[in-house]
Every structure is written in structure tokens, then in C-alpha cells.
Amino acid sequence: MAPLTALIARYPVLQNLSSFLSTIDLFNLARTNRTHYSYILLSRTTFDALCRDCLCDGSGLAKRQDFFGLYSLEHRNYCWGNKRRIWQDEPIEIQLYGTKCDSARALPCRKCSINVCEECRYYPREPPLAGYPRRRPHLNSPCQNENIICLCPDCDTKTESEEIQGEFLNELCDCDIYTRWICHKCAWEEEYFTRDHYAHNTAHEWDEQRWKDGEDKTKMMVDHQHPIMFFCPCGAYVPTDTRPRCTWCKRRHLPEDEWNQEFVEVGSKMPIFDSDPCYPPYVGDNTAADIWNDLGRPYPPLQYDGPIWEAP
């Protein structure tokens, strides 16, 4: 039998071998010795070409099954002052999702290009609370300012030419939380970037010093019940007529005066659930005196006519 190194040295064999490995396995194989490294990782072009044929590693599904990250209960899910009881029923995953990673039918993550399957990509598997649809990164019913970055003219032009031009089919942001293809790692990196951006490049009225420095000089937007002031990450002021960009894809949004219409036509629609008979609409009890502690709310009628009840 030919040694592994001799097989890896032949690119057609290496290419076929990569189709049976995940990207992390291919990376670890390259790190076993210098010879393997020279054949696999020395050229980034070669490594990227091999990764296109790799399998999904199943890590996203494992996180779902462990109720980790996006699928975990947080402090905000619990009643105030009560760490043992949540204020709403725990979501029941009534869709029959796969319990096994569909490793061979993976597509590249839109950020890092590592292959990820439908069961492992990052998106909510449960519908949002009634009255709080969230489909677009910057649109929500409470009008909270989220996932928005505003740049000075120089940075805006640089971003458009270096990061956007030729990378997308649509010139404007069309990010959809439920349909975009992204792995968990890249989604977390987006979230960390956004949190850091809002912490260092925005200001509210109670941040007196920064508010005074930017008043009448930089762009202001609405954040629920309060105005929010934006500064460019380079430290410059942002002109008031600057079009906001998405912190996920860095593309421009529609003009702000069109956001309400965009929310009505797109942001408030949930086709991934509305068109799925496995998710019947929830009908709450509007007569309840206290909707937070009402234990008599009726469950929705479970009138399934989808794949769950189809005969094999």
C-alpha cells in the first residue's frame, strides 16, 4: 500500500480525499508534518479549492442539540426575580428537523466559505413572539436601532469599492435572518463586531460628554424612544444625509424614510413559518387581565396537513 504522503502528493487523489473530510479535518491533516503542509496549506488558492469539496463537520447541529448559543434560554427569558420559571412556554420544535448532519449536501458559508449544511447553518428554528417579527437585521416592531453602521464619506467610498463592489448580486442589503447561509462562528463574529461598534461608535443622551461633542455635527437616528448618535469607526463625524449600512454585509440600506414601508412589505412577513403547516398561527387570550401570568391561554389548534402526517 502506498504511504499517505505519496498519495497526497498527487493532486487528483488529494482532491478526491478532501471530499471525504471536513474542512477542519483537512486542516489538521495539513498540520501533521511539513510535507503535508506544503501540499495542502502552503498555497491558499489550493487550500480554498480543496475546501469546496469538503463535508460539513456537524458542529452546528451539535450546538442545537446541546441548546447552546442561539437555542439556549437566557436571563431575559425568565420572570423578574425568579430564576426557576420562564415567563412563557418553552418553544416546542414541532417541525421534524433532521437529527443527523447532512454533510454531503453542504454549501459554503457566505463569510468564511467553509461548507455548512441546512441542519448546521445559523438561524432561528422557532417563530418569533407574536407581534415581534424579526426577519431583516435593522427592522423590528419596537423600532430599536440594531445592526446599523454609519461611515464618513471617505470610509463609505472605501468600503463600497473594496468590500462591496463585485461581491453581491444586489447593491442594497437583502440580509434575511432565516434564509442567509452562515455558520455559527461567523454569526458570532458579526454579533461581537456589532456590539463593539455600538459600544464605541454611538452615543445616547445620557453619555453627556460624547453627546456634547457630536451634537449638530454627526448623524442621529431613532432608537426606540431615544435618539442615538453615530460616529464613524475612524473617529470622524458622519454627515446627516449618509445612508446607513448593515453591520452584517456592509451594504447600504434603503433610505430611512422607506423603512416603515419595507417593514410592512418584507420585515413583518415570515414566509418560512407562515407557509409551513407545521407552524399553525398562535391565537392568544385577549380577555386575560394579566397576559404575563395567564396560565389559561389556549394553545393553537394543531391542524397539520404537512409532511408530519404524510404516509411513508
C-alpha positions in Angstrom: 0.0 0.0 0.0 1.3 3.4 -0.9 2.1 5.7 2.0 -0.3 8.5 2.7 2.3 11.2 1.8 2.8 9.7 -1.6 -1.0 9.8 -2.2 -1.3 13.4 -1.0 1.4 14.4 -3.4 -0.9 13.6 -6.3 -3.4 16.4 -6.6 -6.3 14.3 -8.1 -6.0 11.9 -5.2 -5.9 14.7 -2.7 -8.9 16.3 -4.3 -10.9 13.1 -4.0 -9.7 12.6 -0.4 -10.9 16.1 0.6 -14.4 15.2 -0.5 -14.5 12.7 2.4 -13.1 15.1 5.0 -14.5 18.2 6.8 -12.6 21.4 6.4 -11.2 21.1 10.0 -10.0 17.5 9.2 -8.3 18.7 6.1 -6.6 21.5 8.0 -5.4 19.1 10.7 -4.1 16.7 8.1 -2.0 19.5 6.7 -0.6 20.2 10.1 0.6 16.6 10.6 4.0 17.3 9.0 5.8 19.8 6.8 5.4 17.7 3.6 1.6 17.6 4.0 1.6 21.3 4.8 3.4 22.0 1.6 0.9 20.1 -0.5 -2.3 21.4 1.3 -1.8 24.7 3.1 1.3 26.3 1.6 -0.9 27.8 -1.2 -4.1 29.4 0.0 -5.5 29.0 -3.5 -5.0 25.3 -3.4 -6.5 25.0 0.1 -9.6 27.0 -0.8 -10.1 24.8 -3.9 -9.9 21.7 -1.8 -12.3 23.1 0.8 -15.0 23.5 -1.8 -15.4 19.7 -1.9 -15.2 19.2 1.9 -18.1 17.9 4.1 -19.9 19.8 6.8 -18.4 19.0 10.2 -21.7 18.8 12.1 -20.8 21.3 14.7 -23.9 23.5 14.1 -26.3 20.6 14.7 -24.3 19.6 17.9 -24.8 23.1 19.3 -28.5 22.9 18.5 -28.9 19.6 20.3 -27.0 21.0 23.3 -29.2 24.1 23.4 -26.2 26.3 23.0 -26.0 29.9 21.9 -29.0 30.9 19.8 -31.0 27.9 21.1 -30.4 28.4 24.8 -32.5 30.1 27.5 -31.1 33.4 28.7 -31.9 35.7 31.7 -34.4 37.7 29.7 -36.5 34.5 29.3 -37.2 34.2 33.0 -39.7 36.0 35.2 -38.2 39.0 37.0 -36.9 37.9 40.4 -37.5 34.3 39.6 -34.6 32.2 38.2 -36.5 29.0 38.0 -39.6 29.8 35.9 -39.7 31.3 32.4 -42.4 33.8 31.6 -43.6 32.0 28.5 -43.9 28.4 27.5 -40.7 26.8 26.2 -40.8 26.5 22.4 -41.7 23.1 21.1 -39.9 22.2 17.9 -42.8 20.7 16.1 -41.0 20.7 12.8 -39.3 17.3 12.3 -35.8 18.5 11.7 -33.1 16.1 10.8 -31.2 14.7 13.7 -28.2 13.9 11.6 -25.9 16.3 9.8 -26.5 16.3 6.1 -22.7 16.5 5.5 -22.7 15.7 1.8 -25.3 18.4 0.8 -23.4 21.4 2.2 -23.0 24.9 0.8 -20.2 27.4 1.6 -20.8 29.9 4.4 -21.2 33.4 2.9 -18.5 34.7 5.2 -15.7 32.1 5.5 -16.7 29.8 2.6 -16.5 26.7 4.9 -19.1 24.2 3.8 -22.1 24.0 6.2 -25.4 22.0 5.7 -29.0 23.0 6.3 -29.1 21.4 9.8 -25.9 23.2 10.9 -26.3 26.7 9.5 -27.1 29.5 11.9 -30.8 30.7 12.0 -33.7 30.5 14.5 -35.7 27.3 14.3 -38.7 28.7 16.1 -41.1 31.5 15.0 -40.7 34.9 16.8 -43.2 36.0 19.5 -46.5 37.2 18.2 -46.3 40.9 17.4 -42.5 40.9 17.3 -41.4 39.7 13.8 -37.7 39.9 13.1 -36.6 39.0 9.7 -34.4 41.9 8.5 -31.3 42.9 10.6 -32.3 46.5 11.0 -36.1 46.3 11.2 -38.2 45.4 14.2 -41.6 46.4 15.6 -40.2 48.3 18.7 -38.1 50.4 16.3 -34.9 49.5 18.2 -31.7 50.6 16.4 -29.9 47.4 15.6 -27.1 46.2 13.2 -26.5 49.6 11.7 -23.2 51.3 10.9 -22.7 54.8 9.5 -19.5 55.9 7.9 -17.8 59.1 6.9 -17.6 59.9 3.2 -14.0 58.6 2.9 -14.7 55.3 4.7 -18.0 54.9 2.9 -16.3 55.2 -0.5 -13.5 52.8 0.5 -16.0 50.2 1.8 -18.1 50.4 -1.3 -15.0 49.9 -3.6 -13.1 47.4 -1.5 -15.7 45.2 0.2 -18.9 45.5 -1.8 -18.2 46.0 -5.4 -18.5 42.7 -7.3 -19.2 40.7 -4.2 -23.0 40.7 -4.2 -25.8 40.4 -6.8 -27.9 43.1 -5.0 -26.4 46.5 -4.5 -28.5 47.1 -1.3 -28.7 44.9 1.8 -31.1 42.0 1.4 -30.0 40.0 4.5 -32.7 37.7 5.8 -32.2 36.1 9.2 -33.9 32.9 8.2 -32.5 32.3 4.7 -28.9 33.5 4.7 -26.3 30.8 4.7 -23.8 31.4 7.5 -22.0 29.2 10.1 -22.2 29.7 13.8 -18.6 31.0 14.1 -19.2 33.8 11.6 -22.6 34.7 13.0 -20.9 35.2 16.5 -18.2 37.3 15.0 -20.8 39.5 13.4 -22.5 39.9 16.8 -19.3 40.7 18.6 -18.4 43.3 15.9 -21.9 44.9 16.2 -21.7 45.1 20.0 -18.3 46.6 19.9 -19.4 49.1 17.2 -22.4 50.3 19.3 -20.2 50.5 22.4 -17.5 52.6 20.9 -19.1 54.5 17.9 -22.5 55.5 19.2 -23.8 57.7 21.9 -27.1 58.4 23.8 -28.2 61.4 25.6 -27.0 60.1 29.0 -23.5 59.9 27.6 -23.1 63.6 28.2 -19.5 64.2 27.1 -19.8 62.3 23.7 -23.3 63.7 23.2 -22.0 67.3 23.6 -19.0 66.6 21.3 -21.2 65.3 18.4 -24.3 67.5 18.8 -25.3 69.1 15.5 -22.1 67.7 14.0 -22.8 64.0 13.3 -25.7 61.8 12.2 -28.6 61.0 14.6 -31.2 58.2 14.3 -34.1 56.9 16.3 -33.5 54.1 18.9 -36.9 53.1 20.2 -37.8 56.1 22.4 -34.4 57.8 22.4 -32.2 59.4 19.7 -28.8 57.7 19.0 -25.8 59.5 17.7 -23.4 57.7 15.2 -19.7 58.3 14.7 -17.5 56.7 12.0 -15.2 53.9 13.3 -12.3 56.1 12.2 -13.4 58.8 14.6 -14.8 61.2 12.1 -18.3 62.7 12.2 -20.9 61.3 9.9 -23.0 63.6 7.6 -26.7 63.6 8.3 -27.6 62.5 4.8 -25.4 59.4 4.9 -27.2 56.2 4.1 -26.8 53.6 6.9 -25.1 50.3 6.2 -25.7 46.8 7.5 -23.1 45.6 10.1 -23.5 42.1 8.7 -22.9 42.6 5.0 -21.7 46.2 5.0 -24.1 47.1 2.1 -26.3 50.2 2.2 -29.9 50.1 3.3 -32.8 51.8 1.7 -33.3 55.5 2.6 -34.6 55.8 6.2 -37.9 57.3 5.2 -38.7 54.0 3.3 -38.0 51.7 6.3 -41.6 51.7 7.5 -42.8 50.5 4.2 -40.0 48.0 4.0 -41.1 46.6 7.4 -44.7 46.3 6.3 -43.9 44.6 3.0 -40.9 42.5 4.0 -39.7 42.7 7.6 -43.0 41.7 9.1 -43.6 38.7 6.9 -42.4 35.3 8.0 -42.8 33.1 4.9 -40.6 30.3 6.4 -43.3 29.8 9.1 -46.4 31.2 7.5 -46.3 28.8 4.6 -45.3 25.8 6.8 -48.4 23.9 8.0 -46.3 22.6 10.9 -46.5 26.0 12.5 -50.2 26.9 12.9 -50.8 30.5 14.0 -51.0 31.2 17.7 -54.3 32.6 19.0 -53.9 34.3 22.4 -56.5 35.1 25.0 -57.1 38.8 24.7 -59.5 38.7 27.6 -56.8 37.8 30.1 -56.3 40.5 32.8 -52.6 39.8 33.1 -51.1 38.4 30.0 -47.8 37.8 31.7 -49.1 35.4 34.4 -52.1 34.0 32.5 -51.9 30.2 32.6 -55.2 29.7 30.7 -54.1 30.8 27.3 -55.3 28.4 24.7 -52.8 26.5 22.6 -53.2 26.9 18.8 -55.2 24.2 17.0 -52.7 21.7 15.7 -54.3 21.1 12.3 -51.4 19.7 10.5 -51.5 18.8 6.9 -47.8 18.8 6.2 -45.1 16.2 6.0 -45.5 15.0 9.6 -48.7 13.2 8.7 -47.8 12.1 5.2 -47.8 8.3 4.9 -44.5 6.7 4.1 
